[in-house]
């Protein structure tokens, strides 16, 4: 018997909710860090990438920040794999699987999160 695209097991819903939270935590953490992982000199508007205005020097990330970023990235990867490899997807017809996956994401997305997927940079 095939599951309907709109019914999801509780453990899959919880995994997807955890994935949304992990993305939000990752984005928030990265927003607190200097713009460059390694120390790098900034530049004045007009020298490079003038659309950004003046860019200050970056002190780079501390070892603790690098470790925290790596931990968050591992968590994101592990959760994405757990959601994508969940046995439920084998019960959804191939022709509706993408729509079912989008429906799961939409149903579990926190109300304060913008509609849409994180950019590749955020997901990487």
Backbone bond lengths (Angstrom), bond angles and torsions (degrees), N, CA, C in turn:
res aa  C-N    CA-C-N  psi(-1)  N-CA   C-N-CA  omega(-1)  CA-C   N-CA-C  phi
1 X - - - 1.454 - - 1.535 108.74 -
2 X 1.296 116.05 139.09 1.458 121.63 -177.13 1.512 110.21 -99.20
3 X 1.331 115.50 137.30 1.468 120.44 178.16 1.520 109.32 -75.10
4 X 1.296 115.35 150.49 1.463 118.89 175.16 1.514 108.46 -75.14
5 X 1.309 115.71 152.59 1.461 120.62 -178.16 1.521 111.82 -63.75
6 X 1.325 117.94 -21.33 1.461 120.99 -175.90 1.509 115.27 -95.56
7 X 1.328 118.97 -2.66 1.460 120.05 179.55 1.526 109.02 -107.64
8 X 1.325 114.77 128.82 1.458 119.76 -176.63 1.519 109.73 -126.91
9 X 1.332 117.28 140.82 1.462 119.86 176.60 1.531 110.66 -67.18
10 X 1.314 115.44 150.66 1.466 120.71 -177.56 1.527 112.81 -57.64
11 X 1.336 116.95 -40.02 1.462 118.13 -178.44 1.533 111.88 -66.90
12 X 1.325 118.08 -32.87 1.461 121.38 176.86 1.524 110.50 -69.67
13 X 1.317 116.85 -40.57 1.468 120.96 177.00 1.532 109.58 -60.86
14 X 1.323 116.46 -45.12 1.475 119.88 179.71 1.525 111.65 -63.48
15 X 1.325 117.43 -40.63 1.461 120.58 177.46 1.523 111.21 -61.64
16 X 1.339 116.18 -44.13 1.462 119.43 -179.63 1.528 110.92 -66.24
17 X 1.322 117.84 -37.85 1.467 120.32 176.36 1.525 110.57 -63.73
18 X 1.335 116.78 -40.73 1.464 120.65 176.67 1.525 110.24 -62.12
19 X 1.320 116.86 -38.92 1.459 120.86 179.52 1.528 110.88 -64.78
20 X 1.319 117.54 -43.02 1.474 120.31 175.54 1.528 110.80 -58.64
21 X 1.342 116.67 -45.65 1.467 120.15 -179.99 1.529 111.18 -64.06
22 X 1.319 116.53 -39.98 1.463 120.27 179.60 1.532 110.86 -64.47
23 X 1.332 117.55 -40.52 1.469 120.13 176.03 1.525 110.44 -60.81
24 X 1.331 116.28 -44.96 1.470 120.18 -179.37 1.529 110.73 -63.09
25 X 1.327 117.12 -43.18 1.466 120.84 179.23 1.534 110.35 -63.76
26 X 1.318 116.77 -41.78 1.457 122.06 179.84 1.533 110.56 -63.10
27 X 1.335 117.20 -47.93 1.474 121.00 178.62 1.520 111.06 -60.33
28 X 1.326 116.90 -44.62 1.467 120.73 -178.59 1.529 110.48 -64.74
29 X 1.321 117.22 -41.25 1.463 120.26 179.59 1.525 110.77 -64.47
30 X 1.330 117.18 -47.69 1.460 120.19 -179.49 1.523 111.75 -60.70
31 X 1.324 117.17 -32.34 1.467 120.68 180.00 1.525 112.32 -66.70
32 X 1.322 117.63 -19.74 1.467 120.82 -179.74 1.522 112.97 -88.20
33 X 1.317 116.92 -10.59 1.466 121.52 -173.29 1.524 112.22 -91.22
34 X 1.329 116.71 157.63 1.460 119.91 172.49 1.533 110.05 -58.60
35 X 1.322 116.39 157.71 1.464 120.26 -173.82 1.519 113.51 -68.97
36 X 1.315 119.36 -19.34 1.464 121.94 -179.16 1.526 109.68 -122.68
37 X 1.316 116.05 137.15 1.464 120.72 178.36 1.526 109.90 -63.90
38 X 1.310 116.63 -44.40 1.457 122.22 178.67 1.524 109.06 -98.26
39 X 1.340 118.31 152.22 1.465 119.52 177.27 1.531 110.16 -56.43
40 X 1.338 115.38 133.91 1.450 119.80 -178.09 1.521 109.54 -150.37
41 X 1.310 115.10 141.46 1.454 121.17 179.09 1.525 109.02 -72.25
42 X 1.317 115.35 140.95 1.458 120.98 176.87 1.515 110.78 -81.10
43 X 1.335 116.82 -167.49 1.453 121.67 178.95 1.518 110.17 -152.98
44 X 1.306 114.34 160.16 1.464 120.51 -179.82 1.522 109.84 -91.80
45 X 1.289 115.26 152.03 1.464 121.32 178.02 1.522 108.75 -51.36
46 X 1.304 116.34 135.91 1.449 120.89 178.68 1.521 113.31 97.98
47 X 1.330 117.88 -26.06 1.461 120.30 177.93 1.524 110.55 -72.36
48 X 1.303 115.23 -49.61 1.466 123.09 -178.97 1.523 107.41 -149.99
49 X 1.288 116.73 147.36 1.467 121.58 173.13 1.534 112.08 43.64
50 X 1.302 116.75 55.83 1.464 120.97 -173.37 1.522 113.16 -60.04
51 X 1.310 117.98 -20.30 1.465 120.09 179.31 1.528 112.17 -64.61
52 X 1.314 117.61 -15.74 1.466 120.61 -179.11 1.520 112.78 -94.62
53 X 1.303 116.91 -10.89 1.457 118.49 -175.73 1.511 110.19 76.95
54 X 1.327 116.54 -163.84 1.457 120.58 179.14 1.529 109.73 -66.73
55 X 1.311 115.19 139.37 1.457 121.31 178.27 1.524 107.24 -119.95
56 X 1.332 117.14 119.41 1.472 119.96 -177.61 1.525 111.28 -72.13
57 X 1.315 115.61 163.42 1.459 120.10 173.56 1.527 108.73 -58.58
58 X 1.326 116.09 147.41 1.461 121.10 176.52 1.519 108.69 -107.70
59 X 1.332 116.75 126.38 1.463 119.09 177.48 1.528 112.50 -74.83
60 X 1.328 117.07 -8.15 1.458 120.86 -176.06 1.522 110.66 83.89
61 X 1.307 115.48 176.33 1.459 120.98 -179.74 1.524 109.48 -95.08
62 X 1.315 115.61 146.66 1.468 120.50 174.46 1.533 108.45 -74.63
63 X 1.307 115.79 165.94 1.476 119.83 177.18 1.531 110.46 -60.36
64 X 1.333 116.61 -37.84 1.471 120.40 178.85 1.524 110.73 -64.27
65 X 1.328 116.66 -40.76 1.475 120.48 178.76 1.525 110.69 -66.32
66 X 1.320 116.80 -40.80 1.465 120.30 177.45 1.525 110.78 -62.42
67 X 1.333 116.44 -42.83 1.473 120.38 179.04 1.522 111.25 -65.07
68 X 1.331 116.95 -41.51 1.472 120.52 178.92 1.528 110.46 -64.97
69 X 1.328 117.11 -41.94 1.471 120.45 178.63 1.524 110.42 -62.76
70 X 1.323 117.23 -41.84 1.463 121.24 178.79 1.530 110.85 -64.93
71 X 1.341 116.66 -40.15 1.469 120.38 178.60 1.526 110.63 -62.74
72 X 1.337 116.67 -45.62 1.461 120.60 179.14 1.523 111.12 -63.47
73 X 1.323 116.56 -38.86 1.467 120.73 178.42 1.525 110.92 -64.43
74 X 1.329 117.15 -41.24 1.479 120.83 177.00 1.520 110.49 -63.14
75 X 1.325 116.22 -42.24 1.461 119.99 178.97 1.524 111.13 -61.48
76 X 1.324 116.39 -44.14 1.469 120.35 177.38 1.526 110.94 -59.77
77 X 1.322 116.08 -47.41 1.463 120.63 -179.51 1.527 110.84 -60.37
78 X 1.326 116.83 -47.16 1.460 120.37 -177.58 1.533 111.61 -63.82
79 X 1.323 116.53 -41.08 1.468 119.45 178.90 1.525 111.28 -68.24
80 X 1.330 117.46 -40.98 1.466 120.34 178.94 1.529 110.62 -62.65
81 X 1.328 116.60 -39.57 1.463 120.26 177.53 1.529 110.27 -66.05
82 X 1.331 116.95 -43.17 1.469 120.46 -179.62 1.526 111.31 -61.95
83 X 1.327 117.19 -40.50 1.466 120.71 178.56 1.531 109.75 -68.80
84 X 1.320 116.67 -48.62 1.465 120.53 -176.41 1.515 114.21 -67.04
85 X 1.321 117.35 -30.99 1.466 121.41 -178.84 1.525 113.21 -95.72
86 X 1.322 117.29 6.16 1.466 119.72 -178.35 1.529 110.09 -59.79
87 X 1.328 117.65 138.43 1.470 121.36 -178.58 1.533 114.31 -58.75
88 X 1.319 117.18 -21.30 1.464 119.87 -179.66 1.525 111.80 -56.89
89 X 1.338 117.20 -37.11 1.462 119.47 -173.87 1.520 112.48 -64.13
90 X 1.330 117.35 -24.84 1.463 120.46 177.13 1.527 111.73 -70.17
91 X 1.329 116.56 -18.03 1.467 120.21 -179.59 1.528 112.38 -92.35
92 X 1.321 116.31 -5.63 1.471 121.21 -179.40 1.526 107.45 -99.00
93 X 1.326 117.51 129.26 1.473 119.56 179.69 1.530 110.97 -55.16
94 X 1.319 116.02 139.90 1.462 121.77 -176.26 1.524 111.78 -53.79
95 X 1.318 117.23 -38.41 1.469 119.61 -176.21 1.540 113.28 -71.44
96 X 1.325 117.58 -13.05 1.471 119.75 178.10 1.527 112.71 -116.67
97 X 1.320 116.67 1.72 1.468 120.60 -175.04 1.529 112.88 -62.03
98 X 1.309 118.16 -42.28 1.468 120.72 -179.63 1.526 109.80 -64.02
99 X 1.321 116.59 -43.27 1.469 119.68 179.57 1.525 110.97 -66.12
100 X 1.327 116.74 -36.61 1.464 120.26 177.83 1.524 110.21 -65.49
101 X 1.335 116.27 -41.31 1.463 120.33 179.44 1.527 110.23 -63.10
102 X 1.327 117.11 -42.82 1.466 121.12 177.60 1.526 110.71 -63.42
103 X 1.326 116.30 -38.69 1.464 120.81 179.17 1.531 110.33 -64.38
104 X 1.326 117.28 -42.68 1.464 120.74 178.04 1.527 110.16 -59.89
105 X 1.317 116.87 -46.60 1.466 120.53 180.00 1.523 110.74 -60.46
106 X 1.304 115.73 -44.85 1.473 120.10 -178.18 1.527 111.18 -64.94
107 X 1.307 117.11 -43.94 1.479 121.02 -178.64 1.520 112.97 -65.12
108 X 1.314 116.65 -29.58 1.462 120.18 -174.54 1.519 113.20 -101.15
109 X 1.317 117.72 -5.36 1.468 121.17 -177.49 1.521 109.84 -66.85
110 X 1.323 117.49 131.23 1.462 119.95 176.72 1.528 110.65 -60.82
111 X 1.315 116.41 149.10 1.467 121.82 -176.49 1.520 112.03 -61.27
112 X 1.333 117.76 -30.52 1.466 120.10 -177.13 1.527 113.23 -87.96
113 X 1.330 117.96 -0.69 1.460 121.02 178.93 1.519 109.58 -90.05
114 X 1.337 117.27 136.37 1.460 119.14 179.86 1.518 111.26 -63.27
115 X 1.330 115.66 150.35 1.455 121.03 178.68 1.518 108.63 -72.11
116 X 1.288 117.06 126.99 1.457 120.63 -179.87 1.510 110.71 128.51
117 X 1.300 114.32 163.49 1.452 121.14 -178.39 1.516 110.75 -83.65
118 X 1.332 115.88 154.77 1.456 117.28 173.46 1.518 109.55 -65.04
119 X 1.313 116.08 151.95 1.449 119.85 178.34 1.518 109.04 -67.03
120 X 1.343 116.14 167.00 1.455 119.34 178.77 1.519 110.69 -59.84
121 X 1.323 116.36 -36.19 1.458 119.52 179.56 1.523 111.08 -64.51
122 X 1.321 116.63 -37.94 1.456 119.79 179.22 1.518 111.02 -72.66
123 X 1.316 117.00 -33.86 1.448 120.77 -178.06 1.524 112.05 -80.69
124 X 1.291 116.55 -20.29 1.470 120.33 -177.57 1.501 112.19 -78.03
